[in-house]
Amino acid sequence: MVSIRDWPENERPREKLLARGAAALSDAELLAIFLRTGTRGKSALDLARDLVAHHGELRALFRADQKTFTRIPGLGPAKYAQLQAVLELARRHLAETLNRSEPLTSPEVTRTFLSAQLRDRPHELFCCLYLDTRHRVIVFEELFRGTIDGANVPPREVVKRVLKVNAAAVIFAHNHPSGVAEPSEADRRLTRRLIDALALVDVRVLDHFVVGDGEVISFAERGLL
């Protein structure tokens, strides 16, 4: 087998990226750079192509658990840990678009951020964006973690955390692992309870987003607040 190092320079994934930019590479070529090395009889690019073929799409690969990921020969716990680290770095990079220096005025930026954080999680998460008086982000935080059937969200605990952060307003978000973003009746009741509880300490609930598979629904846009 010919090693990638023996390929023409303009065909090697790393050199191609440096010369033409990351957008010029295929999914398999990008994965090959991440993998760095192949296995006996297979280059890193061959192994990357196996990954793409096995999972069908990058999203399925990224949400695979360790057992599923390591079924392909040559991919062990170390590579799985590396991939999870890269994904978390990507989430944190996106979080920096919601920085404290500018007021949060774009619903689309908020949607993109929340979708990246919550869409492919296998369990339900209830999260909060804490905002100051100018609606600048103080911090994004996961508050409660539940099963795919729902999360227990005590309003008293939410109020305590909001006061500790010294937020003037909040945006709530949670995911539906089923993929269906439509707010449930339980979601509506919970939102109303949180609005009432936070009103007692003069904190506004600006929105509550429900993240599904490819759709993020805003309570504010639906007139549900």
C-alpha positions in Angstrom: 0.0 0.0 0.0 1.2 3.5 -0.9 1.6 5.7 2.2 -0.1 9.1 2.2 3.4 10.6 2.5 4.2 9.2 -0.9 1.2 10.8 -2.6 1.6 13.9 -4.7 1.7 16.9 -2.3 -1.5 18.5 -3.6 -3.4 15.3 -2.9 -2.4 14.9 0.7 -5.2 16.0 3.1 -3.0 18.1 5.4 -1.1 19.8 2.6 -4.3 20.4 0.6 -5.9 22.0 3.7 -2.9 24.3 4.1 -2.9 25.3 0.5 -6.6 25.6 -0.2 -8.3 25.9 3.2 -10.4 23.4 5.2 -13.5 24.0 3.1 -11.8 22.4 0.1 -11.6 19.0 1.8 -14.1 16.2 1.8 -15.5 14.8 5.0 -13.1 11.8 4.7 -10.1 14.0 4.2 -10.9 16.1 7.2 -11.4 13.0 9.3 -8.1 11.6 8.0 -6.3 14.7 9.4 -8.0 14.1 12.7 -7.1 10.4 12.8 -3.4 11.2 11.7 -2.5 7.5 11.3 -4.2 4.4 9.7 -3.9 0.7 10.5 -2.0 -2.1 8.9 -3.0 -2.2 5.2 -5.0 1.0 5.5 -4.0 4.7 5.3 -5.7 7.3 7.6 -7.8 8.3 4.6 -8.9 4.7 4.0 -9.9 4.4 7.7 -11.7 7.8 7.4 -13.6 6.5 4.4 -14.6 3.4 6.4 -15.9 5.7 9.1 -18.0 7.8 6.8 -19.4 4.7 5.0 -20.2 3.0 8.3 -22.0 5.9 9.9 -23.5 7.4 6.7 -23.1 11.0 7.8 -21.0 13.1 10.1 -23.8 13.7 12.5 -24.3 10.0 13.2 -20.5 9.7 13.7 -20.4 12.6 16.1 -23.2 11.3 18.3 -22.0 7.7 18.4 -21.2 6.3 21.8 -17.8 4.8 22.6 -19.0 1.2 21.9 -20.4 2.1 18.5 -17.4 4.3 17.6 -14.8 1.6 18.4 -16.4 -1.2 16.4 -14.2 -0.2 13.4 -10.8 -1.8 13.7 -8.1 0.8 14.4 -10.4 3.1 16.4 -10.0 2.7 20.2 -10.9 4.7 23.3 -8.1 7.2 22.7 -9.5 8.2 19.3 -13.0 8.4 20.8 -11.7 10.7 23.6 -10.0 12.9 21.0 -13.2 13.2 19.0 -15.2 14.2 22.0 -12.6 16.8 22.9 -12.8 18.3 19.4 -16.6 18.4 19.6 -16.5 20.1 22.9 -14.0 22.7 21.6 -16.4 23.4 18.7 -19.3 23.9 21.2 -17.2 26.3 23.3 -16.0 28.2 20.2 -19.6 28.7 19.2 -20.4 29.8 22.8 -18.0 32.7 22.4 -20.2 34.2 19.7 -22.6 34.8 22.7 -20.1 36.9 24.5 -20.7 39.5 27.2 -19.5 42.4 25.1 -22.6 42.7 22.9 -26.3 42.5 23.7 -28.0 39.3 22.6 -30.3 40.6 19.8 -30.2 37.9 17.2 -32.7 35.0 17.6 -30.8 33.1 14.8 -27.5 33.2 16.7 -29.2 32.0 19.8 -30.9 29.2 17.8 -27.6 28.1 16.2 -25.9 28.0 19.6 -28.6 26.1 21.4 -29.0 23.6 18.5 -25.2 22.9 18.6 -25.3 22.4 22.4 -28.5 20.3 22.7 -29.6 18.7 19.4 -27.9 15.4 19.6 -27.9 14.7 23.3 -29.3 11.3 24.2 -31.0 12.6 27.3 -33.0 15.6 28.2 -31.1 18.7 29.4 -32.6 21.9 30.8 -30.3 24.9 30.4 -30.3 28.6 30.9 -28.7 31.6 29.3 -28.3 34.3 32.1 -28.4 37.9 30.9 -27.5 41.2 32.4 -29.6 44.4 32.3 -28.5 45.1 28.7 -29.2 41.5 27.7 -25.6 40.6 27.4 -24.8 37.0 28.1 -23.3 36.4 31.6 -23.0 32.6 31.3 -24.7 29.6 29.7 -25.4 26.7 32.1 -26.8 23.2 32.2 -29.1 23.2 35.1 -30.8 19.8 35.2 -30.3 16.5 33.4 -33.1 14.0 33.0 -34.0 10.9 31.1 -35.5 11.0 27.6 -38.9 11.2 29.4 -38.2 14.5 30.9 -36.3 16.5 33.5 -37.3 17.6 36.9 -36.9 21.4 37.1 -37.7 22.8 40.6 -38.5 26.6 40.2 -37.0 27.3 43.7 -33.6 26.0 42.5 -33.8 28.0 39.3 -34.5 31.2 41.3 -31.6 30.5 43.7 -29.2 30.1 40.8 -30.5 33.2 39.0 -29.9 35.3 42.1 -26.5 33.9 42.6 -25.5 34.8 39.0 -27.2 38.2 39.5 -29.0 37.9 36.2 -31.6 40.5 35.1 -33.2 38.2 32.5 -33.0 34.6 31.3 -33.6 32.5 28.3 -34.4 28.8 29.0 -33.8 25.9 26.6 -34.2 22.2 26.7 -34.0 19.4 24.1 -36.4 16.7 23.1 -34.3 13.6 22.4 -37.3 12.2 20.4 -36.4 14.8 17.8 -39.9 16.4 17.9 -39.5 20.1 19.0 -43.2 20.8 19.5 -43.6 22.0 23.1 -45.6 19.7 25.3 -48.3 20.7 27.8 -45.8 19.9 30.5 -43.3 22.3 28.9 -45.9 25.0 28.9 -46.8 24.5 32.5 -43.2 24.5 33.6 -42.5 27.7 31.7 -45.4 29.4 33.3 -44.3 28.3 36.8 -40.8 29.6 36.1 -42.1 33.0 34.8 -44.2 33.4 37.9 -41.4 32.4 40.3 -38.9 34.7 38.7 -41.3 37.6 38.5 -41.2 37.7 42.3 -37.5 38.6 42.1 -37.9 41.0 39.1 -36.2 38.7 36.6 -37.7 38.5 33.1 -38.0 35.3 31.1 -37.3 36.4 27.5 -37.8 33.1 25.8 -37.9 29.3 26.2 -36.5 27.3 23.2 -37.2 23.7 22.6 -34.5 22.0 20.5 -35.5 19.1 18.3 -34.0 17.3 15.3 -33.4 20.1 12.8 -35.9 22.5 14.4 -35.8 24.9 17.3 -39.1 26.3 18.5 -39.3 29.6 20.4 -42.1 30.1 23.0 -41.9 33.9 22.4 -42.5 33.5 18.7 -45.4 31.2 19.4 -46.9 33.7 21.8 -46.6 31.2 24.7 -44.9 33.5 27.2 
